Amino acid sequence: MKNQKIEIRLPKMSDLKSLLIMINSLVEEKAMLTIQEKLTIEQEREYLKRIIKDKESIHLFLIIDGEVMGSAKVDRQKNIRDHIGELGISIKKEARGKGLGEKLMNEVINQAIKNFKLKIISLDVYKKNKIAQGLYNKMGFKKVGTIKGGVQYYGKYEDSIIMVKYIN
């Protein structure tokens, strides 16, 4: 991390190629994400356009030396649940273990609370993803339940854990 330019910011269309490289590298390593097949540039372009315009979510990118190395979002729930945001985060392998995921999470959560007046942030995580659970615990999230077979991971049903953070 020495002498690297690190920033956390809103996504831009100019991030397209770098974002595609990041997400496809996560697919290659079989990271525990919702995406499990490589994406095309067209798919990623549509996604990027959608998140840039999205007014019910906060999306932030972790940029290191001009390359997308992480992405985090909080989606605001609707109607009677509009006080709840759902967190998602992914960090490229090279950027893990350096405290950057924690910084990215803090920033996206703080912006979501400020913009949406959230009272609760929720997430779900693969039960076997102990590293992510450790980070979430450190960030003040508490386990509130398990969904047996709640997610598919490359054709197999795996348990997912629901975690929440209550905002004062």
N, C-alpha and C positions, 0 to 999 in steps of 0.2 A: 504494500500500500504506500510505501515511501515514494514521494514525488508523483503520485498518481493524482489526476484531477477527478475528484469524486463529487457528484451532485445528485440530488433527489429533486425531480421536477415533473411537471405535467408532460404527457406524451405529445410528440409532434409527428407529422407525416414523414419527416426526414428520418425518423427512427425505424422506418419500415424494414429495411434489409437487416439491420442489427437485431431487431426484435424477432424476426424470422429465424435468424441464426440461434438466438437464445432459446426460443421455444423448441426448435427442432433438436437442439443439443440436450434439452431436458427429456424429450421423447426418446432419444438414442440411449440415454443412461437409465431409462425406465423409471424416472422420478415419479413419485406418487402424486400425480396430478389428475385433473379431469380429462386432459388431452392425452391420448395414447397412440396417435398416428401423426406422422409428420404433416405439416401444413404446407400449402403452396403459397406463393407470393400473393396471389389473388385473394385467397382466404384471409391471409394476414392483413392485407390492405383493407378489406371490408371490416374486419375486427377493429383495426386501428381507427378507421373513420368513425365507427360506431362509438368507441370509447371516448374519442375526442369530443363528440357532440353530446354524450350522455350527461344529463343534468341530475340524475338520481343516483349517481355513483361518483366516487372520488377515485381516480386512477393516478398512480405515481410510478415513475420509473427510477431505478437506480442506474446511474450512468457513470462508468469508469473510463476515463480517457476517450470519451466520445462514443463508447459502445454500451448498449443496453445489457446490463448484467443482472437486473432484477425488476420485478413488477409486483405491485401491490394494489389492491382495490378494496373499497368498502362499498357494497351495494346497499342502498337504503331500501328497506322493505316498504310495502305499500299499505295504505288504508289504516286499519286498526293496529298494524304493526310498524307504523312509520317512525317509531322511536327506536327501532332495532336496525342495526347495520350488520351485514354479513361480510366477513373478512376473507380475502384470499391473497396468498403471497407465493411467489416463486423466485428463487435465487439461483443463478448459474453456478455450477460446481466451483469454478475458480474464485468466486466471490464469497463462498461460505466460510464460516468459522472466524470471521474478522469483525464481528459486531455490526456489520452493515445491514443484515436482516432486521435487527433490533431497531436501528435508526430508521429504516424504511417503514417498518410497522408503526413506530411512534409517530412519524410524520403523517402517514395516511390516516391513522386513527384520530390524531389531533385535528386534522382538517375536516374529517367526516363529522366529528363531534361539533366543531365550530359551525360548519355549514348546514348540518341537518338536525342539530340539537338532540343527538342520540343519547339514549339512556342505557342501552345494552349493545355490545358488539358480540356476535356469535361467529363460530366457525365450526367446520368439521374437518377431522384429520384422520388419516388411516391409523388404525390401532397399532400397527407395527412400525409406524414412523415415530420412533422414540425421540429422535433429535428434534423434530419439529415440536413435539409435545413439550420437550424441555424448554424450548424458546417461548412457547405460548404460556407455560407456567410462570416463567421468569417475567413475562410481560403482564402478569396479573389475571390470566385466564384460568378458570376452574372447570374441571370436568363435571358435566351435569347428566351425562348418559352415554350409552353405547347402543348403536344400531347393528345388530347381528346381520352380516351379509349386506351392509348398507351401501357398499360401493363395489364396483367391478374393477379389478386390476388385471388387465391382460387376460380376460376370459374367466377369471375366478372371482367369486364373491368373497369380499373381505369385510371385516368389521370396521365401522367408523366410530369415532368418538366425537361427541358434541361438547364444545367448550364455550363458555361465556365469560365476558368481562362486564361488570356493572360499573357504570360511570356515575360518580357522585354529583 
